[in-house]
Each structure stands twice: as structure tokens, then as C-alpha cells.
Amino acid sequence: MPATIRDVALKAGVSPSTVSKAMNDSGAIAEETRQKVLQAAHALDYRPNARARNFATRATYQVAFLAEFPYDAAFVNPHLFEIMRGVQHTLDKKGYAMVMKHHSSKDAVAYVEQAWSQRMVDGFVLHMSVVTKKLSAYLSRENIPHIVIGKPNFDNRLCWIDTDNCLSGELAARHLVEMGYTDLCFVGGRADDMISWRRLQGVRQALQELGLNLPHERVLQSQSTLADGARAMKKLLRMKPRPKAVICANNPIALGLMQALQAKSIRIPEDIALITFDSYPFSMFTDPPMTVVDINMYEMGQEAGRLVLQKMKHPSTQIQTYITSPTLVRRGTT
């Protein structure tokens, strides 16, 4: 017959409520007591009844991961899945399941309202792609446990974490200057692409500190596609003098630009050097491999999982911070 919570309590010499607190990592109990309970549970091969636990605590032990997943998300944004793996890893260690939900920024509010009012989940991890001012206001008003991945571009009381994209831009610019490239061009995303914009700010800041400048005409905008990279190549070749190095805001732009340059028999890095951000999805498979400023998105997901659990335990906690330091990965394009 399977062991019960009372069996564990008897073996550990504590009350059933203490066993419950120790198994759920909740409540103020001494670490020594918690370890004694866990050892007793292990010795008896005790498995908590999930339904009984959920009923007693009025918790679902589920966290929703909300993001916009277009049909080609795995190809164009593999970082999203690395983040999700990290979140799931952290939640799983604490007995929580992650529920993946696809929503656009237009319908995310309706889902969160329904899921929270019906207690379908205990908290939310939200990708910035679905966050709006309306959703922000609802989360704050209802004091809902959440963590946003990405810094919102509006005033808010949200809890968020992000990588330091400004620092990433600084690292890219400093690397090029150290390699002897001082005449640079930046090919970014749309005007409302905050990741691209912050990377550009970092580039400009680093160059200014080094006594250099990035003229306005050497900053190009795009829709972040391979075709945009090819179009940027045409504009770049018309510049006088021609830049000696290009910083691309992301992999698709960099690959499109690289292919277009090579089609014109322009050598990389001998004629033009190239650097971009993030290792996925293309940088390791080009010839030569791309130099990148990379970040550990799995680690970011783990931290997001830890912080949403912290918010669920202490709802008043306010978190707005940068995490995961970017790292320069030197490869063939510089």
C-alpha cells in the first residue's frame, strides 16, 4: 500500500502540515526539519497526490508561458524555445508544469483575464511580443504573479528581465575598433524594434568613448529579412568611402548581406568585416562563420522561471533588471 502523508509525518516526527510545507517548499520551517521530512519521504517512496495537494492549496501548479508563435517561429526565432526550455527546467524542479500558449498582443489580455479569473494557472511568463499597456495595467491592478521577458518600451509597473542589448552593441563596436576597423556601418531593424535600437545606442556610446563617430547616413533600417540584408548591400556599396566593417542587428540581416557581398566577389573579412548578434539561427553555418555577440537564452529562461516562482510566493516583490551578460564569440568574419 502506498505511503501516506501521515506515514511520512510519523517517520519524521513532525505533523502532517509540516510535511506538506516541506514537500511544497512553502511556509517558515527550519532547513533541518525540511531535510528530515524529505529523507523520510524518500525512504518511504512517498509520492504526493497532486489532486489532493492542489485542492488543499487552491493552486494549479501550472505556469503559462505566453508568446506569439508564428508558423516559422522555430526557424526565425529559435531563442524563444531556448528560453522556454530554461523556464520549464526551473519550474519542473519545484513541481510546476509549464503551459505554452500562443497569442497575439491583441488577444493576450482576454486569455490572461480568463486564465486568472478561473484559476487555470498560478502565474505567467510573458514574452514582450504579447505585452501591451492594457495587459500591463491588468496585471498590476490584479497583482498577478508574472515576469516579462524583455524590457517594455513604455512606463510600467511590470516585473521584467532582459539582456543588456546596449552592452552587446558596445562589445561589437569595441571589437571592430580593436581589430583596426574604424569606418563602420550599422544595419538595424525597424524603427520600433527596441532590441535593434538599444544595440545601436551601445555602438554609438562605445564609439564616442573611443573618439569615433557613426554618421546618421551610415545607419540603415530594415524589416530584418534576408532580402533586406541584400538591399542593404547595395546601399553600402554606394557609400563614399565604403565602410570597412558592418554591424548587423540580427542573423537574418547579416546572412542576407553576407550572401549579397559574396555574390559580388567581395571578400569577408578582407574587403569588408562583418559582426552580428546571437549564434542562432545562421551564424555558425556560414563560410566564414560569423563573429557574434552572444547571450545565453537558456540561462535567461531559468532565471525567468525562478523569478515567477518568487513572485508567486511573494507577490509584492518588484523585479526590473538586466541579466545574462553578453559574450563576444570571435569567428571568421572579423
LOTORDO-344548 format. One record per residue (C-alpha): residue in three letters; residue number from 1; x, y, z. Coordinates in steps of 0.1 Angstrom, whole numbers. Each point is the difference from the previous one (the first is absolute). Example, Ala and Ser with C-alpha at 12.3 -4.5 7.8 and 13.67 -1.06 7.14 Angstrom:
BEGIN
 resn resi  east north    up
  Ala    1   123   -45    78
  Ser    2    14    34    -7
END
This chain:
BEGIN
 resn resi  east north    up
  Met    1     0     0     0
  Pro    2    15    34   -10
  Ala    3    13    22    29
  Thr    4   -22    29    11
  Ile    5     9    34    13
  Arg    6    -8   -12    35
  Asp    7    26   -28    -4
  Val    8    26    25   -10
  Ala    9   -10    23    30
  Leu   10     3   -30    24
  Lys   11    34   -10   -13
  Ala   12    14    35     0
  Gly   13   -16     8    34
  Val   14   -19    31   -12
  Ser   15   -36     9    -8
  Pro   16   -16    -7   -34
  Ser   17    -3    38    -6
  Thr   18    38     2     4
  Val   19     5   -28   -25
  Ser   20   -22    19   -24
  Lys   21    20    32     4
  Ala   22    33   -18    -4
  Met   23   -12   -18   -32
  Asn   24   -14    32   -15
  Asp   25    30    21    11
  Ser   26   -24    24    16
  Gly   27    -4    14    35
  Ala   28    25     9    27
  Ile   29    17   -33    10
  Ala   30    36    -6     9
  Glu   31    22   -14   -26
  Glu   32    10   -29    23
  Thr   33   -37    -9     3
  Arg   34    -6     2   -37
  Gln   35    29   -23    -7
  Lys   36   -13   -25    27
  Val   37   -34     0   -18
  Leu   38    16    -5   -34
  Gln   39    21   -29    12
  Ala   40   -30   -16    16
  Ala   41   -20     4   -32
  His   42    28   -15   -21
  Ala   43     4   -29    24
  Leu   44   -38    -8    -3
  Asp   45    -1     7   -37
  Tyr   46   -27    26     7
  Arg   47   -16    16   -30
  Pro   48   -23    30     8
  Asn   49   -35    -2   -15
  Ala   50    -1    29   -25
  Arg   51   -38     3     1
  Ala   52    -1     1    38
  Arg   53    29    25     1
  Asn   54   -17    23   -25
  Phe   55   -33    -2    18
  Ala   56    16     7    34
  Thr   57    21    29   -12
  Arg   58   -24    13   -27
  Ala   59    29     0   -23
  Thr   60     2   -15   -35
  Tyr   61    38    -4     0
  Gln   62     0    13   -36
  Val   63    16    31   -15
  Ala   64   -10    13   -34
  Phe   65    27    10   -25
  Leu   66   -16    26   -23
  Ala   67    16    10   -33
  Glu   68    -8     5   -37
  Phe   69    10   -30   -19
  Pro   70    -2     6   -38
  Tyr   71     1   -30   -23
  Asp   72    37     3    -5
  Ala   73     9     9    36
  Ala   74    24   -29     5
  Phe   75    20    12   -30
  Val   76     0    37     4
  Asn   77     0     2    38
  Pro   78    16   -31    15
  His   79    10    20    31
  Leu   80   -37    -2    10
  Phe   81     3   -37     4
  Glu   82    33     2    19
  Ile   83   -18    24    24
  Met   84   -29   -24     4
  Arg   85    24   -29     7
  Gly   86    16    20    28
  Val   87   -34    10    15
  Gln   88   -12   -36    -1
  His   89    32   -13    16
  Thr   90    -4    23    30
  Leu   91   -37    -6     5
  Asp   92     3   -37    -3
  Lys   93    25    -1    29
  Lys   94   -27    16    22
  Gly   95   -28   -22   -12
  Tyr   96   -16    24   -24
  Ala   97   -11    -6   -36
  Met   98     4    26   -28
  Val   99   -29     5   -23
  Met  100    10    15   -34
  Lys  101   -26    25   -14
  His  102     1    17   -34
  His  103   -17    34     0
  Ser  104     5    33   -18
  Ser  105     2    33    19
  Lys  106   -36     6   -10
  Asp  107   -15   -30    17
  Ala  108    25    -7    28
  Val  109   -19    22    25
  Ala  110   -32   -21    -5
  Tyr  111    19   -33     7
  Val  112    17    14    31
  Glu  113   -33    13    14
  Gln  114   -16   -34    -6
  Ala  115    28   -21    13
  Trp  116     4    21    31
  Ser  117   -36     4     9
  Gln  118    -7   -37    -4
  Arg  119    33    -9    18
  Met  120    12   -21   -29
  Val  121    37     9     8
  Asp  122    19    15    29
  Gly  123    21    24   -19
  Phe  124    12    12   -34
  Val  125    33     3   -19
  Leu  126    -6    25   -28
  His  127    21     6   -31
  Met  128     1    37    -8
  Ser  129   -16    -7   -34
  Val  130   -34    -3    17
  Val  131     3    28    26
  Thr  132   -20    32    -4
  Lys  133   -10    29    23
  Lys  134   -34   -16     5
  Leu  135    15   -33    11
  Ser  136    25    18    22
  Ala  137   -28    19    18
  Tyr  138   -20   -32     6
  Leu  139    30   -20    14
  Ser  140     8    29    23
  Arg  141   -35     7    11
  Glu  142    -7   -37     9
  Asn  143    35    -5    15
  Ile  144     5   -31   -22
  Pro  145    33   -19     3
  His  146    19     5   -32
  Ile  147    33     6   -16
  Val  148     5    17   -35
  Ile  149    29   -11   -22
  Gly  150    12    33   -15
  Lys  151    -1    35    12
  Pro  152   -33    18    -9
  Asn  153     3    32   -20
  Phe  154   -25    19    21
  Asp  155    -4    11    36
  Asn  156   -12   -30    21
  Arg  157    -1   -18    33
  Leu  158     7   -33   -16
  Cys  159    26   -25    12
  Trp  160    25    -6   -29
  Ile  161    34   -14    -8
  Asp  162    21     7   -31
  Thr  163    34    -5   -13
  Asp  164    21    32    -3
  Asn  165    -3     7   -37
  Cys  166    18    34     4
  Leu  167    30   -19    14
  Ser  168    -2   -24   -29
  Gly  169     3    29   -24
  Glu  170    30    14    19
  Leu  171    18   -34    -2
  Ala  172    -6    -2   -37
  Ala  173    14    35    -7
  Arg  174    30    -4    23
  His  175     9   -33   -16
  Leu  176     0    15   -35
  Val  177    21    30    11
  Glu  178    25   -23    18
  Met  179     3   -19   -33
  Gly  180     9    32   -18
  Tyr  181   -35     8   -16
  Thr  182   -10    36     7
  Asp  183   -22     8   -30
  Leu  184   -32   -18     9
  Cys  185   -36    -4   -11
  Phe  186   -30   -13    20
  Val  187   -29   -19   -16
  Gly  188   -29    -2    24
  Gly  189   -36   -10     2
  Arg  190   -32    20    -1
  Ala  191    -2    34    18
  Asp  192   -22   -17    27
  Asp  193    24   -29     5
  Met  194    12     8    35
  Ile  195    27   -28     0
  Ser  196    15    14   -31
  Trp  197    -2    36    13
  Arg  198    17    -8    33
  Arg  199    28   -19   -19
  Leu  200     5    31   -21
  Gln  201     1    22    31
  Gly  202    27   -22    14
  Val  203    20     2   -32
  Arg  204    -2    38     0
  Gln  205     9     2    36
  Ala  206    31   -21    -4
  Leu  207    12    18   -31
  Gln  208    -5    34    18
  Glu  209    21   -12    29
  Leu  210    27   -11   -25
  Gly  211    -1    34   -17
  Leu  212   -18   -12   -31
  Asn  213   -33     7   -16
  Leu  214   -28   -19   -18
  Pro  215   -16    25   -25
  His  216   -37    -1    -5
  Glu  217     3   -10   -36
  Arg  218    20   -31    11
  Val  219   -30   -14    19
  Leu  220   -25   -20   -21
  Gln  221   -34   -13    10
  Ser  222   -17   -31   -13
  Gln  223   -27   -26     7
  Ser  224    26   -25    12
  Thr  225    -3   -25   -29
  Leu  226    26   -16   -23
  Ala  227   -12    22   -29
  Asp  228     5    31    22
  Gly  229    36   -11     5
  Ala  230     5    -2   -37
  Arg  231   -16    34    -6
  Ala  232    23    15    28
  Met  233    30   -13   -20
  Lys  234    -9    21   -30
  Lys  235    -3    31    22
  Leu  236    32    -8    18
  Leu  237    20    -3   -33
  Arg  238   -13    34   -11
  Met  239    15    17    32
  Lys  240    31    22    -5
  Pro  241    23   -11    14
  Arg  242   -12   -36     3
  Pro  243    -2   -13    36
  Lys  244    26   -24    11
  Ala  245   -22   -18    24
  Val  246   -38    -6     6
  Ile  247   -19    -6    32
  Cys  248   -32   -19    -7
  Ala  249   -28     1    26
  Asn  250    -9   -37    -5
  Asn  251     7   -32   -18
  Pro  252   -24     3   -30
  Ile  253    14    35    -9
  Ala  254    36   -13     3
  Leu  255    -6   -31   -21
  Gly  256   -18    19   -28
  Leu  257    28    26     0
  Met  258    27   -26     0
  Gln  259   -15   -19   -29
  Ala  260    -4    31   -21
  Leu  261    36    12     7
  Gln  262    14   -34   -10
  Ala  263   -21    -1   -31
  Lys  264    18    32   -10
  Ser  265    34   -17     8
  Ile  266     5    23    30
  Arg  267    22   -19    25
  Ile  268    -9    -3    36
  Pro  269    18    12    21
  Glu  270    28    11   -23
  Asp  271   -22    26   -18
  Ile  272   -28     5    25
  Ala  273    -2   -15    35
  Leu  274   -33   -11    15
  Ile  275   -13    -4    35
  Thr  276   -35    -8    13
  Phe  277   -18   -11    32
  Asp  278   -11   -35    12
  Ser  279    13   -33   -13
  Tyr  280   -34   -12   -14
  Pro  281   -13    -7   -25
  Phe  282    27     5   -26
  Ser  283    33    12    14
  Met  284    18   -33     5
  Phe  285    -9   -13   -35
  Thr  286    14    27   -22
  Asp  287    33     1   -18
  Pro  288    19    15    17
  Pro  289   -19    -4    33
  Met  290   -14    33    14
  Thr  291    15    18    29
  Val  292   -28     7    25
  Val  293    -8    15    33
  Asp  294   -20   -28    16
  Ile  295   -22    -5    31
  Asn  296   -11   -31    19
  Met  297   -38    -1    -6
  Tyr  298    -3   -33    19
  Glu  299    14    17    30
  Met  300   -24    29    -4
  Gly  301   -29   -25    -1
  Gln  302    12   -16    32
  Glu  303     2    34    17
  Ala  304   -35     8   -13
  Gly  305   -13   -32    16
  Arg  306    17     7    33
  Leu  307   -14    36     1
  Val  308   -36   -10    -8
  Leu  309     1   -25    28
  Gln  310    13    27    23
  Lys  311   -29    23   -11
  Met  312   -25   -28     7
  Lys  313    14    -4    36
  His  314     5    38     6
  Pro  315   -24    19   -23
  Ser  316    13    34    12
  Thr  317    35    -6   -14
  Gln  318     9    24   -27
  Ile  319    25   -11   -26
  Gln  320    14    22   -28
  Thr  321    35   -10   -10
  Tyr  322    25   -10   -27
  Ile  323    15   -35     3
  Thr  324    22   -23   -21
  Ser  325    32    18   -11
  Pro  326     7    -1   -37
  Thr  327    31   -17   -13
  Leu  328    21     7   -30
  Val  329     6   -31   -22
  Arg  330    28     6   -25
  Arg  331    -4   -17   -33
  Gly  332    11     4   -36
  Thr  333   -20    31   -11
  Thr  334    23    24    19
END
